[in-house]
Amino acid sequence: MFKRMMIASEMTMDSFEIFDKVENLKVLGTEECLLLQCVNRADLNIDVASYMQKITAENLEKQKNILVDQGFQVETKVLAGNSKKEINRITIDEKINLIVSGAAKHTILGESLFGGVAYELMYHAIRPLLLIRTSGEEKDETPKLLDHVLYATDFSDNARAAYAYVKEIIRCGVKKITLMHVLDKDVINPYLLDQAENFKRIDQERLEELKEELLALGDIDISIELPLGSPTGEILKTIDQKGVSLVVMGSQGRGFLEQVFLGSVSHNIARHANVSVLLIPANRESF
């Protein structure tokens, strides 16, 4: 499914935290890894260049050794800066199937906890992007990445593209899936309130069809969630209440405009969810 991945790593305190979950990707057929160390251009100043080269080399070697011990074939590369163009070009040139990056949860303190590579990739990646949630804290036990997958859909074309990946995930052995669609109260209220039950019936039928199709793939525990409310808020609540370990979504929805998509539900979930998020991009090859 994702034979060749690229890990876009940074020189941060929690950059090693993602590797516990990366090992779970072997279930999805991941065998090869391009370990891309992203270095701030400011750190390449002649006065600090030799020191940074030493630290970068040590960091790369440690991360590479972890991945090799996990059974991956690993290549390394250093990228100066967080250029979306360069990362996308490398993705194509190296025939990457999946981009992986650590991403700290966004908080009310500001964007500083969700910046750098993860921020660039979330808005511009042209391949599926796995944002692995990092906390900067040591935990005795964390759920495996694929223990419980939540597929959130708005029935858009991009959501259908993400659904194809859900089917592949199930074929790889994942056993617990939640299918979710949120009836957006801001769209329904107040003028379409009398149609709410009809909308719910239609969307329930759509989700049931998806469920039956997935059940045909194997012995799977599948549940359906169809709440009325704010899409972002309801998805976040379901993640916490149901013990979700990974969210799969299209990276844009029905209201997508290429130049204005900063507030989409998928990007809000990527910012605020306590768990990792797999974003499936639309057909966005140009960069």
ABEGO torsion letter per residue (X at the ends): XBABBBBBBBBBAAAAAAAAAAAAAAAAGBABBBBBBBBBAAAABAAAAAAAAAAAAAAAAAAAAAAAAAGBBBBBBBBBEABAAAAAAAAAAAGBABBBBBBBBBBAAEAAABBEAAAAAAAABABBBBBBBBAGBBBABBBBAAABBBBBBAGBAAAAAAAAAAAAAAAAGBABBBBBBBBBAAAAOAAAAAAAAAAAAAAAAAAAAAAAAAAAAEBBBBBBBBBBEBAAAAAAAAAAAAGBABBBBBABBAABBAABAAABAAAAAAAABABBBBBBBBBBABX
